Amino acid sequence: MDSTQQFVLALLSIGGGMATLEIIKGLIKLANGTAGRERIRNVTLKDQRNEAWADAEKERTRADRMQARADREARNRNRLADYASSLRRDCTEHGMDLDKLRAWPVLEAEPVQDEERG
């Protein structure tokens, strides 16, 4: 037997020994009930992961609905403001005095944000 064959034989025997050791460890776990507990734990972790994904999807859906609602409300506010402006212009074009019209409402300013908070 040359040195290459001896080297391959040594690697195979070490690998076979490691495989035998893993089989023995598995049988011991099976006898102690550890394998069953690990399997249950893995199933529980998978269930928790799946629930977390489902919760995240529900939250994304809810956030999308809320964003769509906010967008719709903003569009409606803009339409109402445009309509009010058109009515005001129509009133002045038809001879109504500007002093008799109600004043425009005072709008809230955007809150100032610190650069640090973003």
N, C-alpha and C positions, 0 to 999 in steps of 0.2 A: 504494500500500500504506500503510495507516495504521500507527500505532505499535503497536497491539495485534498485528497480523499480523506485524510485524517482530520483536516480542518472542517470539511463539510460534515463528517460524521460527528465531530464534537458539537458543531452548531445544532445539528438535528437532535442530538441527545439532550442538549440543554433545552431546546424548544420543546421536546417531548416531556422533559421533566417539568417544565413550566406549565404545560397543558395539563399534565397529571395533577399538579398542585392546584390549578384552578378548578378542576373537576372535583377534587377532594373538598376544596373550600365551598363549592356549590352544594355538595351533598351535606356538608355540615350545616350550612345555612338552611337547607331544606328540612333537616332533622330538627333544628332548633326553632323553626317557624319564622326565622328572620326573612327568608325569601318571600313568604306571604305578606309579611308586614311591609317590606320594601315595595312589593307589587301594589299593595293597597295605597301606600304613600305616593307612588308614582301616578296612580290613577287619580288620587285626590289632587295632586299638583296639576295634572292635565285638566281636571274639572275646573279648578280655580283659574287656570290660564284661559280656558274657554269662556268662563263667566266674565272674566276681566275684558276679554275681546268683545263679548256681547254688550257689556256695559259701556265700553268705549264707543262702540258703533251706535248705541242708543243716544249717547251724549252728543256724538257728531250729528246725528239726525236732528236732535233737539236744537242744537246750535244752528244748524242750517235753517230750520223752521223759524227760529227767532231772528236770524239775519234777514230772511225773506220778509218777515213781518215788519222789521225796522225799515227795510228798503221800501216796502209798500207804503208805510206811514209817511216816510220822507217824500215819496212821490206825491201822495195825496196832499201833504202840507204845501208843497210847491205849487200844485194845481190850484189850491184854494188861494194862495197868495197871488198867483197870476190872475185869477178870477177877480179878486178884490181890487187889484190894480186896474184891471180892465173896467170894472164898474166905476171906480173913482174917475178914470179918464173919461168914460162916457158921461158921467154927471157933469164934469167940467166942460165938456164939449157941447152939452145941451144947455149951458147957461147957468149952472149952479155955481154959487160963490164958494171958493175954497174955504173960506172962514166958517161956512155952515157945515162943512163935512167934518166928521170926527177925525181927530188926529190919529196918525199911525201909531200902533202900539209900540211901546218900548220893548225891544228884544233883549234877551239875556245874552251877555257876551260869553264867548268860549272861556272856560277856566284856564288860567295860566298854569302850565305844567313846568315843573323844574326839569332841567336838562338831565339831571341824575336819575329821576324817576321815569323819564322817557315819555 
